[in-house]
Amino acid sequence: MAVPEILYKYTTAETAKIILNTGKLRWQSPCQFNDVQELQRMPLFSPTFEEARPLYAERLYELAKSGLNMSIGFYSDWTKLLISELRSLPQDKISLDKTQALVDKYISENGSKLQELLRKNTEQNNDGSLRCFCLTENSNHTLMWAHYADSHKGCLFGLTHIKELSTPFLEAEKVQYSDTPPIIGSGLDFYLYGPSKELNRKTRLAIYHCKSEDWSYEKEWRVIHKNRSDKVKKYTDYKFYKNELESITFGLKTSDKDKKAILKIIESSYPHCKIYQMTTENGSTNRNILKG
């Protein structure tokens, strides 16, 4: 999915002044986020591992009974092992019962170990070293102004990515919203082919880029990376290029004092930056350009 040309960050007026003065954006650890379910839901398979076991045995049986010249190189290591063991038997000794017995012998009975492994790995990753910057594609949302921009007294930053400089927002990925853990694949396919690059990508997105429907209004995009050098502070302030700041929007209640201070910084350090003002008319809010 293509990253929008401009993504937005709601912030308080005080934080806006700090960002503009320092030229830095604060990336935080997910363990500081306000969603208590963050990184708690592990992805699912359908059919599940338990449901897939008899299906897996049937497929192995069919493969073992097929011609010996059939290539099995693209299957998982455990699938190749089981097929090879079955094919070492006389053809009249290969049975579905025998195949199921081998599956029970070599393959874990359920997916709980994988679930435990994913959860353990996620907990280890969320040790304070992850750094996440959250943005939104929504340039005007009442709840976002209320929750993240000091009840409309703050600002909205428009941030763009610069492809030539490989700026981080180019790597932003969209958050998906679901009230149930996402299904990332088939238990049968996992048994047959093992983990793949695509499955690893879906697993990562399901854990780190998925939230419940309650948060869908945020229309969030995230950039995540590791900072192993600092786990204590649980945040890092990173420099950004001045041209990454595309615009700044003042909220309905941003004070004249804060506007004056911010406009002074914009004029001296970010002259290219567009200036917008939120206005209201007949109960509807609009984002109107003042400069740019």
C-alpha positions in Angstrom: 0.0 0.0 0.0 1.4 3.4 -1.1 2.3 5.8 1.7 0.2 9.0 1.5 2.3 12.0 0.3 1.5 13.8 3.5 0.8 12.3 6.9 -0.2 14.3 10.0 0.8 14.6 13.7 -1.5 16.2 16.2 0.3 17.9 19.1 0.1 20.5 21.8 1.3 24.0 21.2 4.1 23.6 23.7 5.3 20.4 22.0 5.0 22.1 18.6 7.4 24.8 19.8 9.9 22.3 21.1 9.8 20.3 17.8 10.3 23.4 15.7 13.1 24.8 17.9 15.0 21.6 18.2 14.3 20.2 14.7 13.5 16.8 16.4 10.6 14.5 16.7 10.0 12.2 19.6 9.8 8.5 18.8 8.4 6.5 21.7 8.4 2.9 22.9 5.0 1.1 22.4 5.0 0.2 26.1 4.2 3.9 26.7 1.1 4.0 24.4 -2.4 4.6 25.7 -3.9 1.4 24.3 -3.6 -1.3 27.0 -4.1 -4.0 24.3 -1.0 -2.8 22.4 1.1 -5.8 21.2 -1.1 -8.2 23.2 -3.0 -10.0 20.5 -1.2 -12.7 18.6 -2.3 -13.6 15.0 -4.3 -16.7 14.1 -4.2 -19.4 11.4 -7.3 -20.7 9.6 -7.6 -23.6 9.5 -5.9 -23.7 12.9 -3.0 -26.1 13.5 -5.3 -28.5 15.2 -7.8 -28.4 12.3 -5.0 -28.7 9.8 -3.3 -31.9 11.2 -5.7 -34.4 9.5 -5.6 -32.3 6.3 -1.8 -32.3 6.4 -1.7 -36.1 6.9 -4.0 -36.5 3.8 -1.8 -34.3 1.7 1.3 -36.1 2.8 -0.3 -39.4 2.0 -1.2 -38.2 -1.5 2.3 -36.9 -2.1 3.9 -40.1 -0.8 1.7 -42.2 -3.1 2.5 -40.1 -6.1 5.4 -40.7 -8.5 8.9 -40.8 -6.9 10.2 -38.3 -9.5 7.9 -35.5 -8.2 10.0 -32.6 -6.8 9.5 -31.8 -3.2 12.2 -29.2 -2.8 9.9 -26.3 -2.1 8.2 -28.0 0.9 9.2 -27.4 4.5 12.1 -29.4 5.9 9.7 -31.4 8.1 7.4 -32.1 5.1 10.3 -33.4 3.1 11.4 -35.6 6.0 8.0 -37.2 6.3 7.5 -37.7 2.6 11.0 -39.3 2.3 10.2 -41.6 5.2 6.9 -42.6 3.7 8.5 -43.2 0.3 11.1 -45.4 1.8 8.3 -47.9 2.6 6.9 -50.3 0.0 3.9 -48.7 -1.8 1.5 -51.2 -0.3 2.6 -50.2 3.2 1.9 -46.5 2.8 -1.4 -45.8 4.5 -3.3 -42.8 5.8 -3.1 -44.3 9.3 0.7 -44.7 9.0 1.0 -41.1 7.7 -1.1 -39.8 10.6 1.1 -41.7 13.1 4.2 -40.1 11.6 2.7 -36.6 11.8 1.8 -37.3 15.5 5.4 -38.4 16.1 7.2 -35.5 14.4 4.9 -32.6 14.5 3.7 -30.7 17.6 0.1 -31.5 18.4 -1.1 -27.9 18.4 -0.1 -24.4 17.6 0.3 -23.3 21.2 4.1 -23.5 21.1 4.1 -21.1 18.1 1.7 -18.7 19.9 3.9 -18.9 23.0 7.0 -18.2 20.8 5.3 -15.2 19.1 4.2 -13.8 22.5 7.6 -14.3 24.1 9.4 -12.7 21.1 7.0 -9.7 21.1 7.6 -9.2 24.9 11.3 -9.3 24.4 11.0 -6.8 21.5 8.9 -4.5 23.7 11.6 -4.1 26.3 11.9 -0.3 25.8 14.2 -0.5 22.7 11.5 -0.3 20.1 10.9 3.2 18.7 7.6 4.0 17.0 6.4 7.2 15.4 2.6 7.4 14.9 1.0 9.5 12.3 -2.5 9.8 10.7 -3.8 10.3 7.2 -6.7 12.4 8.8 -6.0 16.1 8.6 -9.2 17.1 10.4 -10.8 15.0 13.1 -12.6 16.3 16.2 -11.5 13.5 18.5 -7.9 13.7 17.4 -7.9 17.5 18.0 -9.4 16.8 21.4 -7.2 13.9 22.5 -3.8 14.8 21.1 -3.9 18.5 20.5 -4.9 19.8 23.9 -8.6 20.1 23.2 -8.1 22.2 20.0 -5.5 24.5 21.6 -2.7 22.7 19.9 -1.4 22.2 16.3 -1.4 19.8 13.5 1.9 19.1 11.7 1.8 17.9 8.0 4.9 15.7 7.4 6.1 14.5 4.0 8.7 12.0 3.0 11.6 12.8 0.8 12.4 9.8 -1.4 15.9 11.0 -2.5 16.9 11.2 1.2 15.3 7.8 2.2 13.5 9.6 5.0 11.7 7.3 7.5 8.1 8.2 6.8 8.5 6.6 3.4 8.6 3.3 5.4 5.3 4.0 7.2 2.8 1.2 7.3 -0.9 1.4 7.8 -2.5 0.2 11.0 -5.4 -2.3 10.5 -8.4 -2.3 12.8 -10.2 -5.5 13.9 -12.0 -6.7 17.1 -10.6 -10.2 16.5 -6.9 -11.2 16.1 -6.0 -11.1 12.4 -5.8 -14.3 10.4 -2.4 -14.4 8.7 -2.5 -17.7 6.9 -3.4 -21.3 6.8 -2.2 -23.9 9.3 -2.1 -26.4 6.5 0.2 -24.2 4.4 2.5 -23.6 7.4 2.8 -27.4 7.9 3.4 -27.9 4.1 5.8 -25.0 3.3 7.0 -23.7 6.7 7.6 -20.0 7.5 8.0 -17.7 4.5 9.1 -14.1 4.0 5.5 -13.1 3.3 4.2 -14.9 6.4 6.8 -13.2 8.5 5.7 -9.8 7.1 2.0 -10.6 7.8 3.0 -11.7 11.3 4.9 -8.5 12.0 2.0 -6.4 10.7 -0.6 -8.4 12.7 1.3 -7.8 16.0 2.7 -4.3 15.6 0.2 -2.7 13.1 -3.2 -4.0 14.3 -5.6 -2.4 16.8 -9.2 -2.9 17.8 -12.0 -1.1 16.0 -12.4 1.3 18.9 -9.3 3.1 17.5 -10.3 3.1 13.8 -11.1 6.8 13.8 -7.3 7.5 14.1 -6.5 6.1 10.6 -3.0 5.6 11.9 0.3 4.9 10.1 3.4 3.8 11.9 7.1 3.7 11.5 8.9 1.3 13.8 12.6 0.5 14.4 14.9 -0.7 17.1 17.2 1.5 19.3 19.2 -1.0 21.3 21.4 1.7 22.8 18.8 3.2 25.0 16.1 1.0 26.7 15.8 3.1 29.9 14.2 6.4 28.6 11.8 4.5 26.3 11.9 7.3 23.8 14.4 9.0 21.4 14.3 12.4 19.8 15.4 12.2 16.2 16.3 15.0 13.9 14.2 15.5 10.8 14.9 17.4 7.6 13.3 20.9 7.5 11.7 20.1 4.2 9.8 17.2 5.8 7.6 19.7 7.5 5.1 20.5 4.8 2.6 22.5 6.9 1.3 23.5 10.3 -2.3 24.0 11.2 -3.5 26.0 14.2 -6.5 24.6 16.2 -9.7 26.4 16.8 -8.6 27.4 20.3 -4.8 27.9 19.7 -4.0 31.1 21.7 -2.7 34.2 19.9 0.4 34.0 22.1 1.2 30.5 20.9 0.5 31.4 17.3 2.8 34.3 17.4 5.6 32.3 18.9 5.2 29.5 16.4 4.9 31.8 13.4 8.2 33.5 14.5 10.0 30.1 14.4 8.4 29.2 11.1 9.4 32.5 9.5 13.1 32.1 10.6 13.6 28.4 10.2 10.9 26.9 8.0 9.9 29.6 5.4 8.6 27.0 3.0 6.1 25.7 5.5 2.4 26.2 4.7 0.2 27.7 7.4 -3.4 26.7 8.0 -6.1 27.7 10.5 -9.0 25.6 11.6 -12.3 27.5 11.5 -15.9 26.7 12.3 -19.1 27.7 10.6 -22.6 26.4 11.3 -21.2 23.6 13.4 -18.8 22.4 10.7 -15.0 22.7 11.0 -12.7 23.6 8.0 -9.0 23.8 7.5 -8.2 27.1 5.7 -4.9 28.1 4.3 -3.3 31.3 5.5 0.1 31.1 3.9 1.5 29.0 1.1 
